[in-house]
């Protein structure tokens, strides 16, 4: 008896699922015809757009880093690179000269005043 009831219930559920009304699928198709003549601007453009001339290119001004104004700022940059016992020899003009120690050896350091870049290192 229980077996017949389970089979009947399963058949009833399957019949409800199988015979549900199906909604009509709607197909939307968009067809565009593009001919490769004047006024064709590529796929997706259905009407010619007004032409705007590109803005003229102006080269940007050259970037100049702010000048390291004092020997103390250049000295700080040298210290951050591992040198110690730093002595300022010449802090005039566009390049500064320092003597500094690193790893027990003395060096002469040439530093660009504008950027603080150590561009030349020599042994003393």
N, C-alpha and C positions, 0 to 999 in steps of 0.2 A: 504494500500500500504506500509506504513512504517513498519507495523507489519510483512508482508511477507519478506521485505528486511532484517530485523533484524534476522528473523528465518533462512533465506538463508545464511546470513553471519556467523551465529553461526554454522550452519551445515557445512559450508566450512572450518571453523577453526578446528572444531572437526575432520573432515575427514583428514586434514593435520596432526594433532597431532596423530590421531589413526593409520594412515597408514605410519608412518615414518619407514625407514628401520632400523631394529634392528641389532646391531653388535653382532657378535658371542662371547659369554662369553668363556674365556679360563680358564680351570681348570688346576692348577699345583699341582701335588701331589708328595710329597717326602716321600718315604717309606724306612725305614732303618730296617734291621733285626739284632738284637743284641742277641747273645747267651751268657749266663752267665759264660763263661769259661775264661781262661787266655787271657789277652789282652782287656777285657771289662772294660772300664773306665767310664761308665755311659752314659746317653742319650746325644746326641750331639757330641760325639767323635766317629769318623768313622775309625780312625786309631790309633793304639797304639802310645803313645808318649814316648820319651826316659825318663828314670827314673833318676831324680836328687835327690840325698840324701839331706835331710834337713840340713841346717847349724846347727852346734852344738849350744846349748843354753848356753850362758854365762850370768851369773847373773850380773845385773848392779851393779855398785859400790854404796855403801850406800850414801845417800844424807845427807850432813851436811850443815845446814844453816850457812850463814856467821855469825861469832861471833859479838855480839854487843860490839864494842871495848871500848866504854867509858860509864861512868855512865850517861852522858848527853843523850845518845840514849835510855838507859833503862828508864831514868827519863821521857823522852818524851812519851814513850809507856805507862807509868803509868799515866801521865797527860791525855792522850787520852782516858783513861778508867774512867775518872771522879774524880781522886784524885787531891788534891792540897796541898800546904805547904809541899812539898816533901823534905825529908832530907836523904842524903846518909849516911848509917851507915858503910857498908862494901862493897867495890867495888873490891875485889880481888878474884881470883879463878874462878870457873865455875858457881858460884851463887852469886848474889848481894843481899844485904839487904837494905831496905829502910823503913823509917817511913813516913807515909803520912796521911792526913786527908780526910775524905769523909762523908758528911752528918753530920758534927759536931763531929764525932768520930775518934779517932786516931787508925791506923792500922799498923801492921808490915807486910811488903810485901817481899816475897822471889821471886826473878826473875832469870830465867835461863840466863846466860850470852850469850850463843850462839844464842838463838832465841828471847829473850826478853819476854818469856812466864811467866806470873805470876802464879806460881804453888802452893803458899801457902800464905794465908791471915789469920792473927790472930789479935784479939783485943789487945790493950795495956791497 
